[in-house]
Amino acid sequence: MITSLEITGFRSYPEAFFDKISEKTVIVGPNGSGKTNFLEALSVWLTGESFRTPSLGEAISWGGQGFSLKGDFYHDEYHFGYSLSARLYRKNGKTVTATEYRRHHPVILFLPEDTLLLYGGAEGRRKVLDEMLFVLDPAYRETWLAYFRVLRQRNTQLRTDPREARVWDRQLVEFGSQIIEKRLIFLRQVSSRLREYYRELYGGQIELRMLNTFRIESSTRESFGKALEGIKALEAQKGYTLIGPHRDTFEIRLEERAFRPIASQGQKRAVALLLKLVVATLLRDEARLPLLLFDDVMLEMDPERQKMLLALFWESFPWVWTVYARELVPGPKTYDLIELPLGKKGEKLS
């Protein structure tokens, strides 16, 4: 999978070289040893983005001017470099765009905060939903970015001259409708497979329901346009856009009841993991085998259900899993081990 990785100037890794990171790798180390930093380095190397901060400058080692992440992933060389003035994307020695750089096996992150986001407010659930779609559908990211550019322009106009804000409606409806339709299709796909997995684990009937800010009666575009027209006076008063995918969310239902109040911690953690595992299986079905990165994700469930969940990915996907003690890895001992903290600066590890 990863036949080499060189980390320079990234957080607690001023210099480190890894000979090999196999398709089943456990990173073990106490808190503060650099486990999450290592997983973040992997993610930034392959995607050009951090799951911890929107500002990559925060990931530069103390006193440095930038960082470099370079290595071989499935027989191609990837080199991502960052300084406060530029980003470098190089694939097999050639400079490429960010979009071209990401054209490889997808990366799916499993983080402790997934559970908090999923069972917090609407914004957290939107974030989970969009991040899953970013991985599954590369075109979705471009549509999402275009929508939010228009949304910012429209909101600025609503605050300064509400009458002129209407010029942005056509683009808002166009990009917004694409996002809504992709989300609806995605949730139907995910909900179907999630029901199967959850039934095996707990025996209940679970489903995901989209919660839109306007009623879709005919086409999405027509319904969105009519809804905007109907609230233009209120938007002029408030000074911002009141409906659209930026305010939509989804809910989880168990036996027709709200999931959060009645579910155990183990059930909540299981659903947070299952959602992303479903995305992984959808990608695998398209012959786009993803790399799964687990950051200290320990399951609060009984051993039998834990075993059933592990069976969904243990042999089916390449993965890297961080834990603070080796005995916390519940699966079979069929993995390679990297122990942290590392030795002396620049030590070569395999």
Secondary structure in CASP SS format (residue, H / E / C, confidence):
PFRMAT SS
TARGET T0000
AUTHOR 0000-0000-0000
METHOD secondary structure of the structure
MODEL  1
M C 1.00
I E 1.00
T E 1.00
S E 1.00
L E 1.00
E E 1.00
I E 1.00
T E 1.00
G E 1.00
F E 1.00
R C 1.00
S C 1.00
Y E 1.00
P E 1.00
E E 1.00
A E 1.00
F E 1.00
F E 1.00
D C 1.00
K C 1.00
I E 1.00
S C 1.00
E C 1.00
K E 1.00
T E 1.00
V E 1.00
I E 1.00
V E 1.00
G C 1.00
P C 1.00
N C 1.00
G C 1.00
S C 1.00
G C 1.00
K H 1.00
T H 1.00
N H 1.00
F H 1.00
L H 1.00
E H 1.00
A H 1.00
L H 1.00
S H 1.00
V H 1.00
W H 1.00
L H 1.00
T H 1.00
G C 1.00
E C 1.00
S C 1.00
F C 1.00
R C 1.00
T C 1.00
P C 1.00
S C 1.00
L H 1.00
G H 1.00
E H 1.00
A H 1.00
I E 1.00
S C 1.00
W C 1.00
G C 1.00
G C 1.00
Q C 1.00
G E 1.00
F E 1.00
S E 1.00
L E 1.00
K E 1.00
G E 1.00
D E 1.00
F E 1.00
Y C 1.00
H C 1.00
D E 1.00
E E 1.00
Y E 1.00
H E 1.00
F E 1.00
G E 1.00
Y E 1.00
S E 1.00
L C 1.00
S C 1.00
A E 1.00
R E 1.00
L E 1.00
Y E 1.00
R E 1.00
K E 1.00
N C 1.00
G C 1.00
K E 1.00
T E 1.00
V C 1.00
T C 1.00
A H 1.00
T H 1.00
E H 1.00
Y H 1.00
R C 1.00
R C 1.00
H C 1.00
H C 1.00
P C 1.00
V E 1.00
I E 1.00
L E 1.00
F E 1.00
L C 1.00
P C 1.00
E H 1.00
D H 1.00
T H 1.00
L H 1.00
L H 1.00
L H 1.00
Y C 1.00
G C 1.00
G C 1.00
A H 1.00
E H 1.00
G H 1.00
R H 1.00
R H 1.00
K H 1.00
V H 1.00
L H 1.00
D H 1.00
E H 1.00
M H 1.00
L H 1.00
F H 1.00
V H 1.00
L H 1.00
D C 1.00
P H 1.00
A H 1.00
Y H 1.00
R H 1.00
E H 1.00
T H 1.00
W H 1.00
L H 1.00
A H 1.00
Y H 1.00
F H 1.00
R H 1.00
V H 1.00
L H 1.00
R H 1.00
Q H 1.00
R H 1.00
N H 1.00
T H 1.00
Q H 1.00
L H 1.00
R H 1.00
T H 1.00
D C 1.00
P H 1.00
R H 1.00
E H 1.00
A H 1.00
R H 1.00
V H 1.00
W H 1.00
D H 1.00
R H 1.00
Q H 1.00
L H 1.00
V H 1.00
E H 1.00
F H 1.00
G H 1.00
S H 1.00
Q H 1.00
I H 1.00
I H 1.00
E H 1.00
K H 1.00
R H 1.00
L H 1.00
I H 1.00
F H 1.00
L H 1.00
R H 1.00
Q H 1.00
V H 1.00
S H 1.00
S H 1.00
R H 1.00
L H 1.00
R H 1.00
E H 1.00
Y H 1.00
Y H 1.00
R H 1.00
E H 1.00
L H 1.00
Y H 1.00
G C 1.00
G C 1.00
Q C 1.00
I E 1.00
E E 1.00
L E 1.00
R E 1.00
M E 1.00
L E 1.00
N C 1.00
T C 1.00
F C 1.00
R C 1.00
I C 1.00
E C 1.00
S C 1.00
S C 1.00
T H 1.00
R H 1.00
E H 1.00
S H 1.00
F H 1.00
G H 1.00
K H 1.00
A H 1.00
L H 1.00
E H 1.00
G H 1.00
I C 1.00
K H 1.00
A H 1.00
L H 1.00
E H 1.00
A H 1.00
Q H 1.00
K H 1.00
G C 1.00
Y C 1.00
T C 1.00
L C 1.00
I C 1.00
G C 1.00
P C 1.00
H C 1.00
R C 1.00
D C 1.00
T E 1.00
F E 1.00
E E 1.00
I E 1.00
R E 1.00
L E 1.00
E C 1.00
E C 1.00
R E 1.00
A E 1.00
F H 1.00
R H 1.00
P H 1.00
I H 1.00
A C 1.00
S C 1.00
Q H 1.00
G H 1.00
Q H 1.00
K H 1.00
R H 1.00
A H 1.00
V H 1.00
A H 1.00
L H 1.00
L H 1.00
L H 1.00
K H 1.00
L H 1.00
V H 1.00
V H 1.00
A H 1.00
T H 1.00
L H 1.00
L H 1.00
R H 1.00
D H 1.00
E C 1.00
A C 1.00
R C 1.00
L C 1.00
P C 1.00
L E 1.00
L E 1.00
L E 1.00
F E 1.00
D E 1.00
D C 1.00
V C 1.00
M C 1.00
L C 1.00
E C 1.00
M C 1.00
D C 1.00
P H 1.00
E H 1.00
R H 1.00
Q H 1.00
K H 1.00
M H 1.00
L H 1.00
L H 1.00
A C 1.00
L C 1.00
F C 1.00
W C 1.00
E C 1.00
S C 1.00
F C 1.00
P C 1.00
W E 1.00
V E 1.00
W E 1.00
T E 1.00
V E 1.00
Y C 1.00
A C 1.00
R H 1.00
E H 1.00
L H 1.00
V C 1.00
P C 1.00
G C 1.00
P C 1.00
K C 1.00
T C 1.00
Y C 1.00
D E 1.00
L E 1.00
I E 1.00
E E 1.00
L C 1.00
P C 1.00
L C 1.00
G C 1.00
K C 1.00
K C 1.00
G C 1.00
E C 1.00
K E 1.00
L E 1.00
S C 1.00
END
